[in-house]
Amino acid sequence: MKLSKISRGVFLLSLLFCFGACSAENKSDESNLPEPAKSIFSHYVKIQTELSKDSIKGVDEHANEIAAAIKTDSKKSFPPEVAKQAADVAQAKDIKAAREAFKPLSESVIKYLAANKAEKGNYYEAYCPMAKAGWVQAGRAIKNPYMGKSMLSCGELKN
């Protein structure tokens, strides 16, 4: 009988650990960023995710949403050139052009995170030495938007 109580305790602790680990991986859904930054980061991560899958599906729409959010932000949370960077991503006609346009947008998003000490544990900065570029992603598992499926895990977390 005593062993089964211990076994149940271990099982419950395992479940709690798994729940905590799974929650940490999906924490970006619980972002506490102020608007429009919250919306900008949400759209940015969707672009990063699509590029990591070697896809540009919806990238133009998400990039246009970022540009619009920046242009209508009365607080001027992001410099106006970030809207231009997002527009450049939106205008990309293929995956190569989208990835190149994504680099300066990523630099700006990284700067925002650093300047605002924002979202530690929700968003992670990563860097790929082969692409010589960084990005921000939700979750700790590397999903490289510059190399896609051919080298999806190439890179390292910076924070």
C-alpha positions in Angstrom: 0.0 0.0 0.0 2.8 2.4 0.9 4.5 1.8 -2.5 1.3 2.7 -4.4 1.1 6.0 -2.5 4.7 6.7 -3.5 4.0 5.6 -7.1 1.0 7.9 -7.2 3.1 10.8 -5.8 5.8 10.3 -8.4 3.1 10.1 -11.2 1.5 13.3 -10.0 4.9 15.1 -9.8 5.7 13.9 -13.3 2.4 15.3 -14.6 3.0 18.6 -12.9 6.5 18.7 -14.4 5.2 17.9 -17.8 2.5 20.5 -17.5 5.0 23.1 -16.4 7.4 22.3 -19.3 4.6 22.3 -21.8 3.2 25.6 -20.5 6.6 27.2 -20.7 7.0 26.1 -24.3 3.6 27.8 -25.2 4.0 30.8 -23.0 3.9 33.3 -25.9 0.2 32.9 -25.9 0.2 34.6 -22.5 2.1 37.6 -23.6 1.9 40.7 -21.4 3.3 43.1 -24.0 1.3 46.3 -24.4 -0.5 46.9 -27.7 0.6 47.3 -30.5 3.8 45.4 -29.6 1.7 42.3 -28.6 0.1 42.2 -32.1 3.4 43.0 -33.8 5.2 40.1 -32.0 2.3 37.8 -32.8 2.5 38.5 -36.5 6.3 38.5 -36.5 6.4 35.0 -35.0 3.9 33.7 -37.6 6.3 35.0 -40.3 9.3 33.4 -38.6 7.4 30.1 -38.3 6.4 30.1 -42.0 9.9 30.9 -43.2 11.2 28.0 -41.0 8.9 25.7 -42.9 10.2 27.0 -46.2 6.9 28.7 -46.9 5.8 32.2 -47.6 2.1 31.4 -47.1 0.5 34.4 -45.3 3.8 36.1 -44.8 2.7 39.2 -46.8 -0.5 39.5 -44.7 1.4 39.2 -41.4 4.0 41.7 -42.6 1.4 44.2 -43.7 -0.3 43.8 -40.3 3.0 44.7 -38.6 3.4 47.8 -40.9 -0.1 48.9 -40.2 0.2 48.5 -36.4 3.4 50.6 -36.4 1.9 53.3 -38.6 -1.2 53.7 -36.4 0.7 53.4 -33.0 0.1 56.7 -31.2 2.8 55.7 -28.6 5.4 55.3 -31.4 6.7 52.1 -29.7 8.7 51.2 -32.9 10.6 53.6 -35.2 8.9 54.3 -38.5 11.6 52.4 -40.4 10.4 49.2 -38.9 7.1 49.6 -40.8 9.2 50.0 -44.0 11.1 46.8 -43.1 7.8 44.9 -42.6 6.5 46.3 -46.0 9.7 45.0 -47.6 8.9 41.5 -46.2 5.4 41.8 -47.5 6.6 42.7 -51.0 9.0 39.7 -51.3 8.1 37.5 -54.2 9.9 34.3 -53.2 11.4 32.6 -50.1 14.9 33.9 -50.7 13.7 37.5 -50.9 11.5 37.1 -47.9 14.4 35.7 -45.8 16.6 38.6 -46.8 13.9 41.1 -46.0 13.3 39.4 -42.7 16.8 40.1 -41.4 16.5 43.8 -40.8 13.0 43.3 -39.4 14.4 40.8 -37.0 17.2 43.1 -35.9 14.6 45.7 -35.0 12.4 43.3 -33.1 15.5 42.1 -31.2 16.4 45.7 -30.4 12.9 46.3 -29.1 13.1 43.2 -26.8 16.5 44.3 -25.4 15.5 48.0 -24.9 12.3 47.1 -23.2 13.6 44.1 -21.3 10.4 42.5 -22.6 9.0 39.0 -22.6 11.8 37.0 -21.1 10.5 33.4 -21.1 7.8 34.2 -23.8 10.1 35.0 -26.7 13.6 33.9 -27.3 16.4 35.5 -29.3 18.2 33.1 -31.6 21.2 33.5 -33.9 22.4 31.5 -36.9 26.1 31.9 -37.6 25.7 30.5 -41.2 23.1 33.1 -42.1 24.9 35.7 -39.9 21.5 36.8 -38.7 19.3 36.6 -35.6 15.6 36.3 -35.0 13.0 36.1 -32.3 10.9 33.0 -31.8 8.4 31.6 -29.4 9.7 28.4 -27.6 13.1 27.2 -27.0 13.5 24.7 -29.8 15.4 26.3 -32.6 13.4 26.9 -35.8 15.6 28.7 -38.2 13.7 30.9 -40.6 16.8 31.5 -42.8 17.8 27.9 -43.4 14.3 26.3 -43.2 13.9 22.5 -43.3 17.4 21.9 -44.6 19.0 23.1 -41.4 16.0 23.8 -39.1 17.9 23.5 -35.9 21.0 25.5 -37.0 21.6 28.2 -34.5 21.6 28.9 -30.8 19.5 30.7 -28.3 20.9 34.0 -27.0 18.8 34.4 -23.9 
